[in-house]
Amino acid sequence: MTNPAPIPFDNSYARLPPRFHAREHPTPVPAPALIRVNGPLAAQLGIDAHWLASPEALAAFAGNQLPPGAEPLAGVYAGHQFGGWNPQLGDGRAILLGEVVDGEGRRFDIQLKGAGPTPWSRGGDGRSPLGPVLREYIVSEAMAALGIPTTRSLAAVTTGAPVYRDRALPGAILTRVARSHIRVGHFQYFLAREDNEALRLLADHVIARDFPEARGADNPYLALLDQAVARQATLIAQWQLVGFIHGVMNTDNMLVCGETIDYGPCAFMEGYDPNACFSAIDQGRRYAYKNQPLIAQWNLSWLAQSLLPLMIEAEGPGANAEAVVARAQGILDDFPRRYETAYSLGLHRKLGLAVPDDGTARLADALLARMATDQLDFTLTFRRLADLADPDGAAAPPVDYPLPPSLDPLIEELRALHRAQGFSPAQVQRAMHAANPAYIPRNHRVEQAIRAAEDDGDFAPFQRLVERLARPFEVDPADADLTLPPAPHQVVTRTFCGT
């Protein structure tokens, strides 16, 4: 009797025609060493626990040995980058090992990021320095703990070989897990080539994999657009509600399935500022915090254009193309309403308010305006408001963040609204604590973890941060320092892409 494969691969994207991808093996590295492996995620994916602790697993995560059933490939796509069209992109430093189906029937990709050059590397080495691998592991797992759809990190390893950027840096590889790696840019690639057959194959693949409910619609491709718009509206609202700034919202960095991907120049806002932008490569502040909903809708317009030939064809002979265009435009035009609904409900939850109305909306707007004027910490202000909902309660240790007197009138108004709801202070506080994290991946803490690992080979700050951020809503006095905003000399004003 043969042993089952350690990773239960079932690879659907590899079965698409050759023009969708290039078969590409990872490039071996000289001396891999494990940084961290995500045991709970591996268990969810049905990966054998004994294998996970073996030398063979380390070799697989380093790209030195293919696990049974893997069909490694690099995908091709296009995209708008900072608004400019690039007709030829693709997985330049990432290789998809294959797909697995978890116990709930959900399909996931397993990909090595930093595994060596591919046909789409555009002259690059296909490698990743250690810093971006640690950043993505920290932030993606923190986003998952916050309940925000995201790619995940299964493992991180060092390679034992330097990567040369502005200086020699230690190399690393991240094993990334995603519901799907299909980006808006995949559709744009085939639209630009007027390859309607490939567009249909790709759309049918995405529907079967991520939007099965669209299959039964009168026009499955309009249904695909509608559901993709709905997911993105909710996702961007979730970003805004935790102060997350993606930093590089190109169409090739938007997953159609509605997960967050590519944690390069990302950052979490500290002092509340709608114009906040940390990305060193975003000179025009195109992807600033306040612009993220607008950019998401703009990106989705390119998905709509890519699907348009299929939408018209699905209407059958004699289809009224103008009517189809109008229906697609109506779906796009509905994005702001969907986003505002999700954002408003989420903001009210953060404030402990169950039913939005004009009065609660005015209070929320006034609070955000005051936070911007006083440059109050976004995360800690909301968490402190939760503490004050029941100041004499002992449900959780409070955060150390005194609020200024300028907020007193708004706090009193908020308490009056809480009383009018008929819930006890303890009930309101529990709900607010569940909606407002105490811990986020603060930029200076992420940088400290990276510096310790790169400069001194010390991974303890990284490990501590990952462990703490897995429980973002639970205050532990032992980790109180991780809630604090940076001192003036610790403030991070620029973050950088990992390429």
C-alpha positions in Angstrom: 0.0 0.0 0.0 1.5 3.4 -1.0 1.6 6.3 1.4 -0.7 9.2 0.5 1.0 12.3 -0.9 2.1 14.7 1.8 0.3 17.6 -0.1 -2.9 16.4 -1.7 -2.5 18.3 -5.0 -5.4 18.6 -7.5 -4.2 21.0 -10.2 -6.8 22.7 -12.4 -4.9 25.7 -13.7 -2.2 23.5 -15.0 -4.8 21.9 -17.3 -5.4 25.2 -19.1 -3.7 25.6 -22.5 0.0 26.4 -22.7 -0.6 30.1 -23.6 -1.8 30.6 -20.0 1.5 29.7 -18.3 5.0 28.4 -18.6 6.1 25.2 -17.1 8.9 26.3 -14.8 10.8 24.5 -12.0 12.1 26.4 -9.0 15.8 27.1 -9.0 17.5 25.3 -6.1 19.3 27.2 -3.3 22.5 26.2 -1.5 21.6 26.1 2.2 17.9 26.5 3.1 16.9 27.0 6.7 13.4 27.2 8.2 12.2 30.4 9.7 8.6 29.5 10.4 5.9 27.1 9.3 2.2 27.7 9.7 0.9 24.5 11.3 -2.8 25.5 11.6 -2.9 26.5 7.9 -1.2 23.3 6.9 -3.7 21.3 8.8 -6.6 23.1 7.1 -5.1 22.3 3.7 -4.7 18.6 4.6 -0.9 18.7 4.5 0.6 15.8 6.4 2.0 17.0 9.8 4.8 14.5 10.0 6.0 15.5 6.5 5.7 19.2 7.5 8.5 18.6 10.1 10.7 16.7 7.7 13.8 17.6 5.7 11.7 16.9 2.6 9.3 19.7 3.5 12.1 22.2 4.0 13.5 21.1 0.6 10.1 21.7 -1.0 9.6 25.1 0.6 13.1 26.1 -0.7 12.3 24.9 -4.2 15.0 22.2 -4.0 12.7 19.3 -4.3 9.2 19.0 -5.8 6.6 17.3 -3.6 4.7 14.5 -5.3 1.9 15.8 -7.4 3.3 19.3 -7.9 3.1 20.7 -11.4 5.2 23.9 -11.2 4.4 26.8 -13.5 4.5 30.6 -13.8 1.5 32.4 -15.0 1.3 35.2 -17.5 -0.8 38.4 -17.2 -0.8 42.1 -18.0 -1.9 45.1 -16.1 -2.1 48.8 -15.5 0.7 49.9 -13.1 0.1 53.3 -11.6 -2.3 54.0 -14.4 0.1 53.0 -17.2 -0.6 50.0 -19.4 1.9 47.2 -19.5 0.9 44.5 -21.9 3.4 41.8 -20.7 3.8 41.0 -17.0 3.5 37.6 -15.3 4.9 35.7 -12.3 8.5 37.1 -12.4 9.6 35.5 -9.1 6.8 33.2 -8.1 6.1 29.6 -9.1 2.8 27.9 -8.5 3.5 24.4 -7.2 -0.2 23.4 -7.5 -3.6 23.4 -5.8 -5.2 21.6 -2.9 -8.9 21.2 -1.9 -9.5 21.6 1.8 -12.0 19.6 3.9 -14.8 22.2 3.1 -14.3 21.8 -0.6 -12.4 25.1 -1.1 -9.6 25.2 -3.6 -6.3 26.9 -2.7 -3.1 27.6 -4.6 0.3 26.9 -3.1 3.0 29.1 -4.6 6.7 29.7 -3.9 7.6 33.4 -4.0 11.3 34.2 -4.6 12.0 30.8 -6.2 14.1 31.9 -9.1 13.7 33.4 -12.6 10.8 32.6 -14.9 10.1 33.7 -18.5 8.4 36.8 -17.1 11.2 38.0 -14.8 12.2 40.8 -17.3 15.9 40.4 -16.6 15.5 40.0 -12.8 16.9 37.3 -10.7 13.5 36.0 -9.5 14.6 36.1 -5.9 13.4 37.8 -2.8 15.4 39.4 -0.1 14.6 38.3 3.5 12.8 41.6 4.5 9.9 41.4 2.0 9.3 37.7 3.0 9.1 38.6 6.7 6.9 41.6 5.9 4.5 39.5 3.9 4.4 36.8 6.5 3.7 39.2 9.3 1.1 41.4 7.5 -0.8 38.6 5.6 -1.2 36.5 8.8 -2.3 39.6 10.7 -4.9 40.4 8.1 -6.2 36.9 8.3 -6.5 37.2 12.1 -8.4 40.5 11.6 -10.9 38.6 9.5 -9.9 40.3 6.2 -9.8 38.1 3.1 -6.1 37.6 2.2 -3.5 35.4 0.8 -1.8 33.4 3.6 1.8 32.4 4.5 2.4 28.7 4.9 6.2 28.8 5.4 9.2 31.1 5.2 12.8 29.9 4.7 16.2 31.5 4.2 18.1 30.3 1.2 21.8 30.6 2.3 22.5 32.8 -0.7 22.6 36.6 -1.0 20.3 38.7 -3.1 21.7 41.8 -4.6 19.7 45.0 -4.6 21.2 48.3 -3.5 23.4 46.0 -1.3 23.8 42.3 -0.6 20.9 41.0 1.4 20.1 37.6 2.7 17.7 35.7 0.4 14.5 34.0 1.4 11.4 32.3 -0.1 7.8 32.6 1.1 5.3 29.8 0.5 2.1 31.7 -0.2 -1.4 30.3 -0.2 -4.3 31.9 -2.0 -7.9 31.0 -2.9 -6.8 31.9 -6.4 -4.0 33.9 -8.0 -6.1 35.0 -10.9 -5.8 38.8 -11.2 -7.7 41.4 -13.2 -4.5 41.5 -15.3 -5.0 37.9 -16.4 -8.2 39.0 -18.2 -6.5 42.1 -19.6 -3.7 40.0 -21.1 -6.1 38.0 -23.3 -8.4 41.0 -24.0 -5.4 42.9 -25.4 -4.7 39.9 -27.7 -8.3 39.7 -28.8 -8.2 36.0 -27.7 -11.9 35.5 -26.9 -11.4 31.7 -26.6 -8.8 32.2 -23.8 -11.0 34.8 -22.1 -13.9 32.3 -22.1 -11.6 29.5 -20.7 -10.3 31.8 -18.0 -13.7 33.1 -17.0 -15.2 29.6 -16.9 -12.2 28.5 -14.8 -12.8 31.4 -12.3 -16.5 30.8 -12.2 -16.1 27.0 -11.5 -13.4 27.7 -8.9 -14.5 30.8 -7.1 -18.0 31.8 -8.2 -20.0 28.6 -8.7 -23.3 30.4 -8.0 -22.7 32.4 -11.2 -23.0 29.3 -13.3 -26.8 29.1 -13.1 -27.3 32.8 -14.0 -28.9 33.8 -17.3 -25.6 35.5 -18.2 -22.8 33.9 -16.1 -20.3 36.6 -17.1 -22.5 39.4 -15.9 -23.1 37.5 -12.7 -19.3 37.0 -12.4 -18.8 40.8 -12.7 -21.6 41.5 -10.2 -20.2 39.1 -7.6 -16.6 40.3 -8.1 -17.7 43.9 -7.6 -19.6 42.9 -4.4 -16.5 41.2 -3.0 -14.2 44.0 -3.8 -16.5 46.6 -2.3 -16.6 44.6 1.0 -12.8 44.0 0.9 -11.9 47.7 0.5 -14.3 48.7 3.2 -12.5 46.2 5.5 -9.2 47.8 4.6 -10.4 51.2 5.4 -11.8 50.1 8.7 -8.4 49.0 10.0 -6.4 51.8 8.3 -4.7 49.4 5.9 -3.0 51.1 2.9 -2.1 48.6 0.2 0.4 50.9 -1.6 0.4 49.3 -5.0 -3.2 48.8 -6.2 -2.3 48.0 -9.8 -4.7 45.9 -11.8 -2.2 43.0 -11.7 -2.4 43.2 -7.9 -6.2 42.8 -7.6 -7.4 39.2 -7.3 -10.7 38.5 -8.9 -11.7 36.2 -6.0 -11.6 39.1 -3.5 -8.5 38.5 -1.5 -5.8 40.9 -0.6 -2.5 40.1 -2.3 1.1 41.6 -2.6 2.3 43.1 0.6 5.1 45.2 -0.8 4.9 48.9 0.1 1.9 48.3 2.3 1.4 50.0 5.7 -1.1 50.5 8.5 -2.0 54.1 9.1 -1.2 55.4 12.6 -2.1 59.1 13.0 -5.5 59.4 11.1 -4.9 61.1 7.8 -7.1 60.4 4.7 -4.2 61.5 2.5 -1.8 59.0 4.1 0.5 57.3 1.6 3.6 55.4 2.6 4.7 53.8 -0.7 8.1 55.1 -1.9 7.2 54.4 -5.5 3.8 56.1 -5.4 5.1 59.6 -6.1 1.7 60.9 -7.1 -0.1 59.5 -4.1 -2.4 57.6 -6.5 -2.9 54.9 -3.9 -3.3 57.0 -0.8 -5.8 55.8 1.8 -8.7 57.9 0.7 -8.3 56.9 -2.9 -8.5 53.1 -2.4 -12.3 52.8 -3.1 -12.0 54.9 -6.2 -9.0 52.9 -7.5 -10.8 49.6 -6.8 -13.8 50.7 -9.0 -11.3 51.8 -11.7 -9.6 48.5 -11.6 -13.0 46.7 -11.8 -13.8 48.7 -14.9 -11.0 46.8 -16.7 -12.4 43.5 -15.5 -15.8 44.6 -17.0 -14.2 45.6 -20.3 -12.4 42.2 -20.4 -15.6 40.3 -19.8 -17.7 42.3 -22.2 -17.2 40.1 -25.3 -18.3 37.1 -23.2 -21.3 39.0 -21.8 -22.5 39.9 -25.3 -21.9 36.4 -26.7 -23.8 34.8 -23.7 -26.9 36.8 -24.7 -27.1 34.7 -27.9 -27.7 35.6 -31.6 -29.0 39.1 -32.1 -27.8 40.3 -28.7 -28.3 44.0 -28.0 -24.7 44.9 -27.2 -25.7 48.4 -26.0 -28.1 46.9 -23.5 -25.4 44.5 -22.2 -22.9 47.4 -21.9 -25.6 49.3 -19.9 -26.1 46.4 -17.5 -22.4 46.1 -17.0 -22.0 49.8 -16.4 -24.9 49.6 -13.9 -23.0 47.0 -11.9 -19.9 49.2 -11.9 -21.9 52.2 -10.9 -23.2 50.3 -8.0 -19.8 49.9 -6.5 -19.9 53.1 -4.4 -23.2 52.2 -2.8 -22.0 48.7 -1.9 -18.8 50.1 -0.5 -20.5 52.8 1.5 -22.9 50.3 2.9 -20.2 48.0 4.0 -18.0 50.8 5.4 -20.9 52.5 7.2 -22.0 49.3 8.9 -18.4 48.5 9.9 -17.8 52.0 11.2 -20.9 51.8 13.3 -19.8 48.4 14.7 -16.5 50.0 15.7 -18.5 52.6 17.6 -20.8 50.1 19.2 -23.8 51.4 17.3 -26.2 48.8 15.9 -28.5 50.9 13.6 -27.0 53.6 11.4 -29.1 56.7 10.9 -28.4 60.4 10.1 -27.5 61.2 13.7 -25.1 58.3 14.1 -23.5 59.1 10.8 -23.0 62.7 11.7 -21.3 61.6 15.0 -19.0 59.2 13.1 -18.1 62.0 10.6 -17.4 64.4 13.4 -15.2 61.9 15.2 -13.1 61.2 12.1 -12.7 64.9 11.4 -11.5 65.5 15.0 -9.1 62.5 14.7 -7.7 64.0 11.6 -7.3 67.5 13.1 -5.6 66.1 16.2 -3.7 63.4 14.3 -5.0 60.8 16.7 -3.9 57.2 16.3 -6.5 55.4 14.3 -6.4 52.0 15.9 -5.9 53.2 19.5 -8.5 55.9 19.4 -11.2 53.3 18.6 -9.9 50.8 21.1 -9.8 53.4 23.8 -13.4 54.4 23.0 -14.3 50.7 23.6 -12.5 50.8 26.9 -14.5 53.9 27.9 -17.8 52.3 27.0 -17.6 50.5 30.4 -14.8 52.3 32.2 -15.4 50.4 35.4 -15.6 47.0 33.7 -12.9 44.4 33.9 -13.5 42.5 30.7 -10.1 43.3 29.2 -7.0 45.4 30.2 -7.3 48.9 28.8 -4.8 50.2 26.2 -2.5 53.0 27.3 -3.7 55.8 25.1 -5.3 58.8 26.8 -7.7 60.8 24.5 -7.6 64.6 24.4 -10.3 66.8 25.9 -11.4 67.8 22.4 -13.1 64.4 22.1 -15.1 64.8 25.4 -18.3 66.2 23.8 -18.3 63.4 21.1 -17.7 60.7 23.8 -20.7 62.0 25.8 -22.8 62.0 22.6 -21.7 58.4 21.9 -22.5 57.3 25.4 -26.0 58.8 25.0 -26.5 56.8 21.8 -25.3 53.6 23.6 -27.9 54.2 26.4 -30.6 54.7 23.8 -29.9 51.3 22.3 -30.9 49.6 25.5 -27.7 47.6 25.9 -25.7 47.5 29.1 -22.2 49.2 29.1 -20.6 45.7 29.4 -22.5 44.5 26.3 -21.5 47.5 24.3 -17.9 47.2 25.4 -17.7 43.5 24.4 -19.1 44.3 21.0 -16.6 47.2 20.5 -13.6 45.2 21.7 -14.6 42.5 19.1 -14.6 45.2 16.4 -11.5 47.1 17.3 -8.1 45.5 17.4 -5.5 46.5 20.0 -2.7 45.2 17.9 -1.9 45.9 14.3 1.4 45.4 12.4 2.8 48.8 13.2 5.3 49.9 10.7 8.1 50.5 13.1 7.6 47.1 14.7 7.7 45.4 11.3 10.9 47.3 10.4 12.5 46.4 13.8 11.7 42.7 13.1 13.2 42.9 9.6 16.3 44.8 10.8 17.0 42.3 13.6 16.7 39.4 11.2 18.7 40.9 8.3 21.4 42.6 10.4 21.8 40.2 13.3 20.2 36.9 12.3 17.8 37.4 15.2 14.3 36.2 14.4 12.9 36.5 17.9 11.2 39.9 17.2 9.6 38.4 14.0 8.3 35.4 15.9 7.0 37.5 18.7 5.1 39.8 16.3 3.5 36.9 14.4 2.4 35.2 17.6 0.9 38.4 19.1 -0.8 39.5 15.9 -2.6 36.1 15.7 -4.8 37.4 18.6 -5.3 41.1 17.7 -8.3 41.8 19.9 -7.0 40.3 23.1 -4.9 42.7 25.2 -2.0 41.0 27.1 -0.2 43.2 29.5 3.0 41.3 28.7 2.7 42.7 25.1 1.4 46.1 26.0 4.5 47.7 24.3 3.3 46.3 20.9 0.1 48.4 21.1 2.0 51.7 21.4 2.5 54.1 18.5 6.1 54.9 17.5 8.3 57.4 19.3 9.2 60.3 17.0 12.6 58.7 16.0 10.8 55.4 15.2 8.2 56.8 12.7 8.3 55.0 9.3 7.3 57.4 6.5 8.2 55.3 3.5 7.8 51.6 2.7 9.3 49.8 -0.3 8.5 47.2 -2.9 10.3 43.9 -2.5 11.5 43.6 -6.2 
